[in-house]
Amino acid sequence: MIFLIVGLAAGAASATLSLSLLSGSMLAVLLFMFAPLPILIASMGWNHRAGLVGAAAASAMLLGVAGFETARGYALSIGLPAWWLGYLCLLARPRGERQEDGVDWYPIGRLVLWTAAVGAALVLMTILLAGSITEYREMLKVMFETFLRQETGTAADAPIVLPGGGDPARLAELAVIALPPLGAAVWTANTLFNLWVAGRVVRASSRLARPWPELPMLTLPGLALPAFALSIAGAMVPGVGFCFGIIASALAVAFSIQGLACLHAVSRGISGRGLLLTGTYLLLAVQTWTLVFLAILGIAEQMFQLRSRAADRAARRKPPSRN
């Protein structure tokens, strides 16, 4: 019954991290970003049942403390997705009929694609809960205008005046367009980071059942590129383009991870590789637009197999061994 104890502890930790957001401070936002981590650690370090208990326990705690809406939001956007990804991480199938043949673990590239799919689905689900795209956009507009009033100290019956003389109505329109795709991308990136941290923690405690996947070997499934191309094309269609743009933004994060894997692989043997990778990670930390270039590299890898070509060139340059 150890998974029950682990699950309850993970749920309590995850619920506490989620409730920290109510304080509104920057530190609280940082803590909230790690809310999926305890559920992922429980799922990957013990088994998926521990993660499921943790998600249920955290939802129950939030139901009692903050109400139904908060508990439902946690369960749908944090608890259940973290449990599901932890479950997929430990999936394996036997290679042959004999036990000594070993197992094939769930490919890490599919796990990345699943994360992007869940990130897009969560934002699309909020549109369904709102009733329609129009109602959802109006809801976002009202929320953003409320945020502007709070930040500028403007009364509810007074016009909003922005520093520098900006147009608040125009700014609200831009926010309505940008926030949903940005939300899907941020959720995907944050969850992938939590997956990586959970894997490192569980591996350090010697409880990780599967081999630690090497980043340079990460490869997205073949369907990722057609899905991304379809979402880009769909984003240009009036009416439904809003929804396809959300899918495209989440998939772009998945391709940026593959681009990072490609950069790790093709830079092997290059002078100054450490400086190149360090600079890339520093840019990622301070300039999010770096993800765009990595996504382009990831798409190029999917189309032209850059890693295989770099490996072939390295093999041809290697001098033949003397017998």
C-alpha positions as YAML, in Angstrom:
chain: A
units: angstrom
residues:
- id: 1
  name: MET
  ca: [0.00, 0.00, 0.00]
- id: 2
  name: ILE
  ca: [3.04, 2.28, -0.26]
- id: 3
  name: PHE
  ca: [1.63, 3.87, -3.42]
- id: 4
  name: LEU
  ca: [-1.28, 5.27, -1.36]
- id: 5
  name: ILE
  ca: [1.08, 7.01, 1.06]
- id: 6
  name: VAL
  ca: [3.25, 8.33, -1.76]
- id: 7
  name: GLY
  ca: [0.19, 9.47, -3.70]
- id: 8
  name: LEU
  ca: [-1.32, 11.31, -0.74]
- id: 9
  name: ALA
  ca: [1.99, 13.06, -0.03]
- id: 10
  name: ALA
  ca: [2.37, 14.03, -3.69]
- id: 11
  name: GLY
  ca: [-1.20, 15.32, -3.79]
- id: 12
  name: ALA
  ca: [-0.68, 17.47, -0.70]
- id: 13
  name: ALA
  ca: [2.50, 18.95, -2.17]
- id: 14
  name: SER
  ca: [0.89, 19.61, -5.55]
- id: 15
  name: ALA
  ca: [-2.19, 21.22, -3.98]
- id: 16
  name: THR
  ca: [0.01, 23.47, -1.84]
- id: 17
  name: LEU
  ca: [1.97, 24.61, -4.90]
- id: 18
  name: SER
  ca: [-1.29, 25.32, -6.72]
- id: 19
  name: LEU
  ca: [-2.73, 27.34, -3.84]
- id: 20
  name: SER
  ca: [0.40, 29.47, -3.70]
- id: 21
  name: LEU
  ca: [-0.84, 31.26, -6.83]
- id: 22
  name: LEU
  ca: [-3.56, 32.94, -4.75]
- id: 23
  name: SER
  ca: [-0.98, 35.22, -3.13]
- id: 24
  name: GLY
  ca: [-0.32, 36.88, -6.49]
- id: 25
  name: SER
  ca: [3.44, 37.34, -6.02]
- id: 26
  name: MET
  ca: [6.10, 36.45, -8.60]
- id: 27
  name: LEU
  ca: [7.45, 33.77, -6.29]
- id: 28
  name: ALA
  ca: [3.96, 32.26, -6.14]
- id: 29
  name: VAL
  ca: [3.84, 32.09, -9.95]
- id: 30
  name: LEU
  ca: [7.21, 30.32, -9.94]
- id: 31
  name: LEU
  ca: [5.99, 27.80, -7.35]
- id: 32
  name: PHE
  ca: [2.76, 27.24, -9.29]
- id: 33
  name: MET
  ca: [4.77, 26.26, -12.36]
- id: 34
  name: PHE
  ca: [6.03, 23.22, -10.43]
- id: 35
  name: ALA
  ca: [2.56, 22.02, -9.38]
- id: 36
  name: PRO
  ca: [2.70, 18.98, -11.75]
- id: 37
  name: LEU
  ca: [6.11, 17.91, -10.41]
- id: 38
  name: PRO
  ca: [4.99, 15.91, -7.31]
- id: 39
  name: ILE
  ca: [2.44, 13.96, -9.38]
- id: 40
  name: LEU
  ca: [5.05, 13.20, -12.04]
- id: 41
  name: ILE
  ca: [7.59, 12.07, -9.45]
- id: 42
  name: ALA
  ca: [5.02, 9.77, -7.83]
- id: 43
  name: SER
  ca: [3.98, 8.31, -11.19]
- id: 44
  name: MET
  ca: [7.52, 7.78, -12.50]
- id: 45
  name: GLY
  ca: [9.16, 6.76, -9.22]
- id: 46
  name: TRP
  ca: [6.56, 4.28, -8.00]
- id: 47
  name: ASN
  ca: [3.79, 3.62, -10.52]
- id: 48
  name: HIS
  ca: [0.95, 5.40, -12.23]
- id: 49
  name: ARG
  ca: [-1.45, 4.44, -9.44]
- id: 50
  name: ALA
  ca: [0.51, 6.64, -7.03]
- id: 51
  name: GLY
  ca: [0.19, 9.54, -9.48]
- id: 52
  name: LEU
  ca: [-3.54, 8.96, -9.88]
- id: 53
  name: VAL
  ca: [-4.02, 8.92, -6.11]
- id: 54
  name: GLY
  ca: [-2.00, 12.13, -5.91]
- id: 55
  name: ALA
  ca: [-4.11, 13.86, -8.57]
- id: 56
  name: ALA
  ca: [-7.33, 12.78, -6.84]
- id: 57
  name: ALA
  ca: [-6.07, 13.78, -3.38]
- id: 58
  name: ALA
  ca: [-4.95, 17.22, -4.56]
- id: 59
  name: SER
  ca: [-8.30, 17.80, -6.30]
- id: 60
  name: ALA
  ca: [-10.16, 16.82, -3.12]
- id: 61
  name: MET
  ca: [-8.02, 19.17, -1.02]
- id: 62
  name: LEU
  ca: [-8.60, 22.06, -3.40]
- id: 63
  name: LEU
  ca: [-12.32, 21.29, -3.45]
- id: 64
  name: GLY
  ca: [-12.48, 21.71, 0.31]
- id: 65
  name: VAL
  ca: [-10.25, 24.79, 0.45]
- id: 66
  name: ALA
  ca: [-10.93, 26.77, -2.74]
- id: 67
  name: GLY
  ca: [-14.15, 25.38, -4.21]
- id: 68
  name: PHE
  ca: [-15.33, 23.35, -7.18]
- id: 69
  name: GLU
  ca: [-14.04, 25.57, -9.98]
- id: 70
  name: THR
  ca: [-10.49, 25.58, -8.64]
- id: 71
  name: ALA
  ca: [-10.55, 21.82, -8.04]
- id: 72
  name: ARG
  ca: [-11.90, 21.13, -11.53]
- id: 73
  name: GLY
  ca: [-9.33, 23.42, -13.10]
- id: 74
  name: TYR
  ca: [-6.53, 21.67, -11.23]
- id: 75
  name: ALA
  ca: [-7.74, 18.19, -12.12]
- id: 76
  name: LEU
  ca: [-8.11, 18.96, -15.83]
- id: 77
  name: SER
  ca: [-5.02, 21.08, -16.37]
- id: 78
  name: ILE
  ca: [-2.48, 19.72, -13.87]
- id: 79
  name: GLY
  ca: [-3.37, 16.54, -12.00]
- id: 80
  name: LEU
  ca: [-4.75, 14.25, -14.70]
- id: 81
  name: PRO
  ca: [-2.31, 15.36, -17.45]
- id: 82
  name: ALA
  ca: [0.65, 14.80, -15.10]
- id: 83
  name: TRP
  ca: [-0.65, 11.33, -14.19]
- id: 84
  name: TRP
  ca: [-1.21, 10.43, -17.86]
- id: 85
  name: LEU
  ca: [2.25, 11.54, -18.97]
- id: 86
  name: GLY
  ca: [3.84, 9.67, -16.08]
- id: 87
  name: TYR
  ca: [1.87, 6.59, -17.09]
- id: 88
  name: LEU
  ca: [3.07, 6.85, -20.69]
- id: 89
  name: CYS
  ca: [6.66, 7.35, -19.55]
- id: 90
  name: LEU
  ca: [6.72, 3.89, -17.95]
- id: 91
  name: LEU
  ca: [4.92, 2.05, -20.75]
- id: 92
  name: ALA
  ca: [6.96, -0.79, -22.26]
- id: 93
  name: ARG
  ca: [6.45, -3.86, -24.42]
- id: 94
  name: PRO
  ca: [8.59, -7.01, -24.67]
- id: 95
  name: ARG
  ca: [10.94, -7.30, -27.64]
- id: 96
  name: GLY
  ca: [10.50, -11.03, -27.91]
- id: 97
  name: GLU
  ca: [9.00, -14.04, -26.25]
- id: 98
  name: ARG
  ca: [11.92, -14.52, -23.90]
- id: 99
  name: GLN
  ca: [12.44, -12.38, -20.84]
- id: 100
  name: GLU
  ca: [16.12, -11.85, -21.63]
- id: 101
  name: ASP
  ca: [15.16, -10.16, -24.90]
- id: 102
  name: GLY
  ca: [14.36, -7.04, -22.92]
- id: 103
  name: VAL
  ca: [11.66, -4.43, -23.51]
- id: 104
  name: ASP
  ca: [11.09, -1.41, -25.73]
- id: 105
  name: TRP
  ca: [10.15, 1.65, -23.71]
- id: 106
  name: TYR
  ca: [7.62, 4.21, -24.86]
- id: 107
  name: PRO
  ca: [9.51, 6.53, -27.25]
- id: 108
  name: ILE
  ca: [10.38, 9.87, -25.72]
- id: 109
  name: GLY
  ca: [9.45, 11.62, -28.98]
- id: 110
  name: ARG
  ca: [5.89, 10.37, -28.70]
- id: 111
  name: LEU
  ca: [5.81, 11.57, -25.09]
- id: 112
  name: VAL
  ca: [6.79, 15.07, -26.27]
- id: 113
  name: LEU
  ca: [4.08, 14.96, -28.94]
- id: 114
  name: TRP
  ca: [1.52, 13.81, -26.38]
- id: 115
  name: THR
  ca: [2.47, 16.77, -24.17]
- id: 116
  name: ALA
  ca: [1.87, 19.20, -27.03]
- id: 117
  name: ALA
  ca: [-1.45, 17.53, -27.86]
- id: 118
  name: VAL
  ca: [-2.64, 17.79, -24.25]
- id: 119
  name: GLY
  ca: [-1.53, 21.44, -24.06]
- id: 120
  name: ALA
  ca: [-3.54, 22.33, -27.16]
- id: 121
  name: ALA
  ca: [-6.54, 20.26, -26.03]
- id: 122
  name: LEU
  ca: [-6.71, 22.04, -22.67]
- id: 123
  name: VAL
  ca: [-6.97, 25.47, -24.28]
- id: 124
  name: LEU
  ca: [-9.50, 24.19, -26.82]
- id: 125
  name: MET
  ca: [-11.51, 22.70, -23.96]
- id: 126
  name: THR
  ca: [-11.80, 26.12, -22.34]
- id: 127
  name: ILE
  ca: [-13.37, 27.37, -25.58]
- id: 128
  name: LEU
  ca: [-15.94, 24.58, -25.40]
- id: 129
  name: LEU
  ca: [-16.68, 25.41, -21.77]
- id: 130
  name: ALA
  ca: [-17.18, 29.05, -22.73]
- id: 131
  name: GLY
  ca: [-19.79, 28.05, -25.32]
- id: 132
  name: SER
  ca: [-18.28, 29.36, -28.57]
- id: 133
  name: ILE
  ca: [-15.20, 31.07, -29.95]
- id: 134
  name: THR
  ca: [-16.96, 34.44, -29.86]
- id: 135
  name: GLU
  ca: [-17.99, 34.04, -26.22]
- id: 136
  name: TYR
  ca: [-14.52, 32.82, -25.32]
- id: 137
  name: ARG
  ca: [-12.87, 35.83, -26.93]
- id: 138
  name: GLU
  ca: [-15.28, 38.20, -25.21]
- id: 139
  name: MET
  ca: [-14.49, 36.52, -21.89]
- id: 140
  name: LEU
  ca: [-10.75, 36.98, -22.51]
- id: 141
  name: LYS
  ca: [-11.30, 40.60, -23.45]
- id: 142
  name: VAL
  ca: [-13.21, 41.31, -20.24]
- id: 143
  name: MET
  ca: [-10.54, 39.54, -18.17]
- id: 144
  name: PHE
  ca: [-7.75, 41.50, -19.84]
- id: 145
  name: GLU
  ca: [-9.53, 44.82, -19.41]
- id: 146
  name: THR
  ca: [-10.06, 43.98, -15.72]
- id: 147
  name: PHE
  ca: [-6.36, 43.26, -15.45]
- id: 148
  name: LEU
  ca: [-5.52, 46.63, -17.06]
- id: 149
  name: ARG
  ca: [-7.82, 48.45, -14.64]
- id: 150
  name: GLN
  ca: [-6.14, 46.78, -11.68]
- id: 151
  name: GLU
  ca: [-2.65, 47.56, -12.95]
- id: 152
  name: THR
  ca: [-3.43, 51.19, -13.78]
- id: 153
  name: GLY
  ca: [-5.67, 51.81, -10.76]
- id: 154
  name: THR
  ca: [-8.60, 52.82, -12.98]
- id: 155
  name: ALA
  ca: [-12.14, 52.79, -11.59]
- id: 156
  name: ALA
  ca: [-14.75, 50.57, -13.21]
- id: 157
  name: ASP
  ca: [-16.69, 53.53, -14.64]
- id: 158
  name: ALA
  ca: [-13.64, 55.46, -15.91]
- id: 159
  name: PRO
  ca: [-11.82, 55.06, -19.23]
- id: 160
  name: ILE
  ca: [-8.50, 53.23, -19.11]
- id: 161
  name: VAL
  ca: [-5.46, 55.44, -19.69]
- id: 162
  name: LEU
  ca: [-2.23, 53.61, -20.48]
- id: 163
  name: PRO
  ca: [1.26, 55.04, -19.88]
- id: 164
  name: GLY
  ca: [2.60, 56.38, -23.16]
- id: 165
  name: GLY
  ca: [-0.86, 57.00, -24.59]
- id: 166
  name: GLY
  ca: [-1.48, 53.50, -25.94]
- id: 167
  name: ASP
  ca: [-4.91, 52.37, -27.12]
- id: 168
  name: PRO
  ca: [-6.34, 49.98, -24.49]
- id: 169
  name: ALA
  ca: [-8.98, 48.62, -26.89]
- id: 170
  name: ARG
  ca: [-6.32, 47.75, -29.46]
- id: 171
  name: LEU
  ca: [-4.13, 46.19, -26.79]
- id: 172
  name: ALA
  ca: [-7.05, 44.07, -25.60]
- id: 173
  name: GLU
  ca: [-7.70, 42.86, -29.15]
- id: 174
  name: LEU
  ca: [-4.07, 41.84, -29.55]
- id: 175
  name: ALA
  ca: [-4.17, 40.03, -26.20]
- id: 176
  name: VAL
  ca: [-7.27, 38.08, -27.23]
- id: 177
  name: ILE
  ca: [-5.44, 36.89, -30.35]
- id: 178
  name: ALA
  ca: [-2.11, 36.11, -28.68]
- id: 179
  name: LEU
  ca: [-3.04, 34.69, -25.26]
- id: 180
  name: PRO
  ca: [-4.65, 31.34, -26.27]
- id: 181
  name: PRO
  ca: [-1.76, 30.16, -28.51]
- id: 182
  name: LEU
  ca: [0.71, 31.49, -25.96]
- id: 183
  name: GLY
  ca: [-1.11, 29.61, -23.20]
- id: 184
  name: ALA
  ca: [-0.87, 26.31, -25.10]
- id: 185
  name: ALA
  ca: [2.83, 26.87, -25.80]
- id: 186
  name: VAL
  ca: [3.66, 27.84, -22.22]
- id: 187
  name: TRP
  ca: [1.75, 24.86, -20.79]
- id: 188
  name: THR
  ca: [3.58, 22.49, -23.16]
- id: 189
  name: ALA
  ca: [7.01, 23.94, -22.42]
- id: 190
  name: ASN
  ca: [6.42, 24.03, -18.65]
- id: 191
  name: THR
  ca: [5.13, 20.45, -18.54]
- id: 192
  name: LEU
  ca: [8.09, 19.19, -20.58]
- id: 193
  name: PHE
  ca: [10.43, 20.95, -18.17]
- id: 194
  name: ASN
  ca: [8.64, 19.33, -15.22]
- id: 195
  name: LEU
  ca: [8.94, 15.94, -16.94]
- id: 196
  name: TRP
  ca: [12.67, 16.44, -17.30]
- id: 197
  name: VAL
  ca: [13.07, 17.53, -13.66]
- id: 198
  name: ALA
  ca: [10.95, 14.60, -12.44]
- id: 199
  name: GLY
  ca: [13.04, 12.16, -14.47]
- id: 200
  name: ARG
  ca: [16.26, 13.54, -13.03]
- id: 201
  name: VAL
  ca: [14.93, 13.40, -9.46]
- id: 202
  name: VAL
  ca: [13.62, 9.85, -9.81]
- id: 203
  name: ARG
  ca: [16.81, 8.73, -11.54]
- id: 204
  name: ALA
  ca: [18.95, 10.24, -8.75]
- id: 205
  name: SER
  ca: [16.94, 8.21, -6.23]
- id: 206
  name: SER
  ca: [17.53, 5.03, -8.29]
- id: 207
  name: ARG
  ca: [13.80, 4.50, -8.77]
- id: 208
  name: LEU
  ca: [13.61, 5.22, -12.51]
- id: 209
  name: ALA
  ca: [12.65, 1.94, -14.16]
- id: 210
  name: ARG
  ca: [13.43, 2.95, -17.73]
- id: 211
  name: PRO
  ca: [16.82, 4.06, -19.09]
- id: 212
  name: TRP
  ca: [17.34, 7.80, -19.04]
- id: 213
  name: PRO
  ca: [16.65, 9.03, -22.60]
- id: 214
  name: GLU
  ca: [19.45, 11.01, -24.22]
- id: 215
  name: LEU
  ca: [18.28, 14.32, -25.70]
- id: 216
  name: PRO
  ca: [20.26, 14.00, -28.96]
- id: 217
  name: MET
  ca: [18.33, 10.79, -29.72]
- id: 218
  name: LEU
  ca: [14.87, 12.39, -29.39]
- id: 219
  name: THR
  ca: [12.83, 12.01, -32.57]
- id: 220
  name: LEU
  ca: [9.23, 13.07, -33.06]
- id: 221
  name: PRO
  ca: [6.85, 10.62, -34.75]
- id: 222
  name: GLY
  ca: [6.34, 10.92, -38.49]
- id: 223
  name: LEU
  ca: [2.81, 12.27, -38.09]
- id: 224
  name: ALA
  ca: [4.10, 15.36, -36.25]
- id: 225
  name: LEU
  ca: [5.11, 17.22, -39.41]
- id: 226
  name: PRO
  ca: [1.83, 16.65, -41.34]
- id: 227
  name: ALA
  ca: [-0.11, 17.65, -38.22]
- id: 228
  name: PHE
  ca: [1.92, 20.84, -37.89]
- id: 229
  name: ALA
  ca: [1.52, 21.69, -41.57]
- id: 230
  name: LEU
  ca: [-2.24, 21.09, -41.33]
- id: 231
  name: SER
  ca: [-2.51, 23.30, -38.26]
- id: 232
  name: ILE
  ca: [-0.59, 26.10, -39.98]
- id: 233
  name: ALA
  ca: [-2.86, 25.87, -43.02]
- id: 234
  name: GLY
  ca: [-5.95, 25.70, -40.82]
- id: 235
  name: ALA
  ca: [-4.86, 28.81, -38.90]
- id: 236
  name: MET
  ca: [-5.42, 30.82, -42.08]
- id: 237
  name: VAL
  ca: [-9.04, 29.68, -42.47]
- id: 238
  name: PRO
  ca: [-11.56, 32.25, -41.18]
- id: 239
  name: GLY
  ca: [-13.64, 31.05, -38.26]
- id: 240
  name: VAL
  ca: [-11.68, 27.94, -37.27]
- id: 241
  name: GLY
  ca: [-8.24, 29.51, -37.69]
- id: 242
  name: PHE
  ca: [-8.27, 30.60, -34.05]
- id: 243
  name: CYS
  ca: [-8.40, 26.95, -32.91]
- id: 244
  name: PHE
  ca: [-5.80, 25.71, -35.41]
- id: 245
  name: GLY
  ca: [-3.42, 28.44, -34.27]
- id: 246
  name: ILE
  ca: [-3.57, 27.02, -30.74]
- id: 247
  name: ILE
  ca: [-2.62, 23.57, -32.04]
- id: 248
  name: ALA
  ca: [0.21, 25.01, -34.16]
- id: 249
  name: SER
  ca: [1.73, 26.86, -31.19]
- id: 250
  name: ALA
  ca: [1.84, 23.72, -29.03]
- id: 251
  name: LEU
  ca: [3.37, 21.67, -31.87]
- id: 252
  name: ALA
  ca: [5.95, 24.41, -32.43]
- id: 253
  name: VAL
  ca: [7.22, 23.82, -28.89]
- id: 254
  name: ALA
  ca: [7.55, 20.09, -29.65]
- id: 255
  name: PHE
  ca: [9.58, 20.87, -32.77]
- id: 256
  name: SER
  ca: [11.76, 23.28, -30.81]
- id: 257
  name: ILE
  ca: [12.66, 20.40, -28.47]
- id: 258
  name: GLN
  ca: [13.60, 18.30, -31.50]
- id: 259
  name: GLY
  ca: [15.61, 21.26, -32.80]
- id: 260
  name: LEU
  ca: [17.49, 21.37, -29.50]
- id: 261
  name: ALA
  ca: [18.14, 17.62, -29.79]
- id: 262
  name: CYS
  ca: [19.41, 18.14, -33.34]
- id: 263
  name: LEU
  ca: [21.73, 20.93, -32.18]
- id: 264
  name: HIS
  ca: [23.19, 18.64, -29.51]
- id: 265
  name: ALA
  ca: [23.80, 15.89, -32.07]
- id: 266
  name: VAL
  ca: [25.21, 17.85, -35.04]
- id: 267
  name: SER
  ca: [27.53, 19.94, -32.84]
- id: 268
  name: ARG
  ca: [29.44, 16.88, -31.63]
- id: 269
  name: GLY
  ca: [33.08, 17.13, -32.53]
- id: 270
  name: ILE
  ca: [32.82, 20.85, -33.34]
- id: 271
  name: SER
  ca: [35.26, 23.23, -31.69]
- id: 272
  name: GLY
  ca: [33.45, 25.47, -29.21]
- id: 273
  name: ARG
  ca: [30.49, 23.09, -28.82]
- id: 274
  name: GLY
  ca: [30.21, 23.81, -25.10]
- id: 275
  name: LEU
  ca: [30.07, 27.56, -25.70]
- id: 276
  name: LEU
  ca: [27.43, 27.10, -28.42]
- id: 277
  name: LEU
  ca: [25.14, 24.99, -26.25]
- id: 278
  name: THR
  ca: [25.63, 27.19, -23.20]
- id: 279
  name: GLY
  ca: [24.78, 30.28, -25.22]
- id: 280
  name: THR
  ca: [21.68, 28.59, -26.62]
- id: 281
  name: TYR
  ca: [20.37, 27.69, -23.17]
- id: 282
  name: LEU
  ca: [21.08, 31.18, -21.86]
- id: 283
  name: LEU
  ca: [19.17, 32.67, -24.79]
- id: 284
  name: LEU
  ca: [16.28, 30.31, -24.09]
- id: 285
  name: ALA
  ca: [16.16, 31.56, -20.51]
- id: 286
  name: VAL
  ca: [16.03, 35.26, -21.42]
- id: 287
  name: GLN
  ca: [14.75, 35.38, -25.02]
- id: 288
  name: THR
  ca: [11.78, 33.14, -25.79]
- id: 289
  name: TRP
  ca: [12.01, 33.92, -29.51]
- id: 290
  name: THR
  ca: [14.95, 31.48, -29.57]
- id: 291
  name: LEU
  ca: [12.28, 28.76, -29.60]
- id: 292
  name: VAL
  ca: [11.27, 29.89, -33.11]
- id: 293
  name: PHE
  ca: [14.74, 29.21, -34.52]
- id: 294
  name: LEU
  ca: [14.93, 25.88, -32.70]
- id: 295
  name: ALA
  ca: [11.51, 24.94, -34.08]
- id: 296
  name: ILE
  ca: [12.71, 25.71, -37.61]
- id: 297
  name: LEU
  ca: [15.75, 23.52, -36.97]
- id: 298
  name: GLY
  ca: [13.48, 20.76, -35.65]
- id: 299
  name: ILE
  ca: [11.30, 20.94, -38.77]
- id: 300
  name: ALA
  ca: [14.40, 20.82, -40.98]
- id: 301
  name: GLU
  ca: [15.57, 17.75, -39.06]
- id: 302
  name: GLN
  ca: [12.22, 16.06, -39.63]
- id: 303
  name: MET
  ca: [12.38, 16.78, -43.36]
- id: 304
  name: PHE
  ca: [16.07, 16.26, -44.16]
- id: 305
  name: GLN
  ca: [17.44, 14.01, -41.36]
- id: 306
  name: LEU
  ca: [20.23, 16.44, -40.46]
- id: 307
  name: ARG
  ca: [21.53, 14.25, -37.64]
- id: 308
  name: SER
  ca: [21.98, 11.23, -39.89]
- id: 309
  name: ARG
  ca: [23.80, 13.32, -42.48]
- id: 310
  name: ALA
  ca: [26.08, 14.82, -39.84]
- id: 311
  name: ALA
  ca: [26.84, 11.33, -38.51]
- id: 312
  name: ASP
  ca: [27.68, 10.10, -42.02]
- id: 313
  name: ARG
  ca: [30.04, 13.02, -42.62]
- id: 314
  name: ALA
  ca: [31.73, 12.40, -39.27]
- id: 315
  name: ALA
  ca: [32.16, 8.71, -40.14]
- id: 316
  name: ARG
  ca: [33.76, 9.60, -43.50]
- id: 317
  name: ARG
  ca: [36.18, 12.02, -41.84]
- id: 318
  name: LYS
  ca: [37.24, 9.42, -39.28]
- id: 319
  name: PRO
  ca: [40.58, 7.87, -40.29]
- id: 320
  name: PRO
  ca: [40.47, 4.08, -40.90]
- id: 321
  name: SER
  ca: [41.73, 1.95, -38.04]
- id: 322
  name: ARG
  ca: [45.02, 0.06, -38.50]
- id: 323
  name: ASN
  ca: [44.96, -3.67, -37.88]
...
